[in-house]
Amino acid sequence: MNFDSSKLLRMLLESVSMADPAPAVELDAQYRAMREEAGLVERPQIAAIAVSGPDAAEFLQGQLTNDVEALETGGGCYAALLDRKGHVQADMRVLRTGSGELLLLTEAEAAPGLVGRLGTYKVGREVEIADRGGELSAVSLLGPRSAQLAGAEGLGPEHAHREVSPGAVPARAVATDLGVDLLLEPGLVSELQRALLAAGAELAGADAAEILRIEMGRPRFGRELGPATMPAEAGIVERAIDFEKGCYIGQEPVARLHYRGRPNRTLRGLRLAGPAEPGAAISSAEKRLGEVGSACISPALGPIALAIVRREAEPGDTVSVAGGGEAEVVELPFRGQPDA
């Protein structure tokens, strides 16, 4: 599907008020900063939950999909919390911070259910669960200069973390797929932002960061990922599931699907003829195949979207998207694919 750059510019400008076209221009600049240098984004939607005590790691091992017990101090992993049918109740980053504590970072939308579930199952174990949301704030640096500006050069692989002090502000740097997250006391956020901007970071917004997430094909809880979704459908098995660890809630349906079956639905990318809205129906030959999860206009790729669609929608197929016209189904991630 060809996409004309002049058409993209027109669509960007039409997506905002004609009386105030500045947001489109600013979004493009923020995107460029995150692709070429480093963009600074506040993350108020991240919730932090601390699980501590002598039984903390063993307890989480039986609740989450990844191998939490194998983590050493300074290490981390991506994991999910499932119900007994294998549906995702929450996804999170798990960090072992030392002193018997594991820190769970998740979407604010998923946090209440996560805390409630852990509280129910911890009965009889030496485990403490604490909401750290009021004690920790998060900002992200996205882009190739992120580690340098954060004072976290060499930090890796993804989810590895250590203490840093950019601009003399104490924080915990966590390696991400696109840069570095910084966890710190809420009262220090403004001071940290000033230090990072002075060092060369560019202030960016959540909308620009969403473009990068969609381009990378990473599902988000509340969009492509949720209680109606199994890990295989959302494309998170490789990152979130350890098939060698012990039992956890939801293990049997996940293992059965992995070894003996094939998901009826799959996370795919859509290259759209025009902008589409989340929730827009996706169909082919009058058969509903799914709905749009997240959508954006990428300055590099044009209108794109993520969607969990029925498996008969194969890469290369053309489908119809309500309000967005035709779309080409593509493999993920979008990055690395030609614009044509």
Buried (B, 14 or more C-beta within 10 A) or exposed (E): BEBEEEEBBEBBBEBBEEEEBEBBEBBBBBBBBBBEBBBBBBBEBBBBBBBBBEBBBBBBBBBBBBBBBBBEEBBBBBBBBBBEEBBBBBBBBBBBBEEBBBBBBBBBBBBEBBBEBBEEBBEEBEBBBEEBBEEBBBBBBBBEBBBBBBBBEEBEEBBBBBEBBBBEBEBBBBBBBBBBBBBBBEEBBEBBBEBBBEBEBBBBBEBBBBBBBBBBBBBBBBBBBBBEBBBBBBBBBEBBBBEEBEEBBBBEBBEEBBEEEEBEBBBBBBBBBBBBEBEBBBBBEEEEBBBBBBBBBBBBBBBBBBBBBBEEBEEEBEBBBBBBEBBBBBEBBBEEBEEE
